[in-house]
Amino acid sequence: MIMMSKTHAHHHEAQPPPPKVRDLTVDQSALDHATRLIHRICCLAGEPDLIDEIQTDHRAIRSAIKNHDTAPLFDWLMVALSHQGISDRVAHDYMDQHGCVTWREVESALANKPSCPKLQSYWNFHGCGYHKTSGTCAEPDHIAHCPLPTHTLRNGRLNQTAYSLYLFIRDITDNDLVGWIETQLTSAATPTDPGRRARMHDALLDPLRHVYGVSDKVLSMALSVLFLAAPKNMRLWAEVGVGMVAIDTLVHNFLVRTGILRRFNAGHPYGPGCYEANGCADIIQCVADQIDAREFNPQFPKTFPRFVQHAIWRYCAENGLDVCNGNRINDDARCDNIYCQVRPVCDRVALRSNVKLLGRVIS
């Protein structure tokens, strides 16, 4: 069933004010188009057991949250953050062969009081500059005795991420990541108004964005899983977790190919723009407001942006429904897949011509 917005379903009712993406008024026709198309995607690729699967697969994480046990949370986050900038398969294969840095390893390394001034505190660590291939850093006089390069991670950025995250947890959260999250959420949860979830989201992500080498995409993905895996009585965690969306190239390119970004006048290249005002994340949040997720599982919250984003990802991903991706579509031309079930409402924008156009505009 294609969902209609209330504005079109009940003409005799008073018209609500136009919806907004942050501070921008949304074009109603663009929103209606996106809602029809993405609702269909949710019917085809949405996972009604999404929350149950996360909680089943992450029992150890739920226990660590309950017990305020920081070490396993750090270890889990480092595995999640190691997926940045490369395919999941390559990241998994590397970690299977070499392992991943752990809390205990970094704790032990720093207990020996290394001489490098960058390792004295989270604030001092800024500008470490370690580069694995060249073996260089911002403090060359100390690198011979520095523990940071001793961990066999895929690249030097991940070594920096590990120490930056450890120092953040040690110095900012006083070794209690769960307690810090609780404090951040609670302080932002009042007053209860339409901006509540966004305030809680920003109260967490704004400080964590300064941890070296973390992107909004991987941070949002990791925290969403972490929060949805938490004990069910931790209601603020669940409230924020359902609203976190992760925009990868599959999701961004879907929004381009379907014409959704163009109709919202929100064209941008993949990257930080996906999380800026009127970017991919904002648009998915706005569409999710129009879709009642309880249609797919009565236990879901009414508004569930993470479910909507995950459905789009599954529709596109090779290990999902494998429909809307570069392996299936010649991106130099409009999509010619006559079997795609959203084809009647898809604008079938040629991805590469759109990217070239954006490049000319930006330059």
Buried (B, 14 or more C-beta within 10 A) or exposed (E): EEBBBEBEEEEEEEEEEEBEBEEBEBBBEBBBBBBBBBBBBBBBBBBBEBBEEBBEEBEBBBEBBEEEBBBBBBBBBBBBBBBBBEEEEEBEEBBEEEEBBBBEBBBEBBEEEBEBEBBBEBEBBEEBEBBBEEEEBBBEEBBEEBBBBEBEBBBBBBBBBBBBBBBBBBBBBEBBBBEBBBEBBEEBBEEEEEEBBBBBBBBBBEBBEEBBBBBBBBBBBBBBBBBBBBEEEBEBBBBBBBBBBBBBBBBBBBBBBBBBBBBBEBBBBBBEBBBBEBBBBBBBBBBBBBBBBEBBBEEBBEBBBBBBBBBBBBBBBEEBBEBBBBEBBEBEEBBEBEEBBBEEBBBBBBBEEBBEEBEEEEE
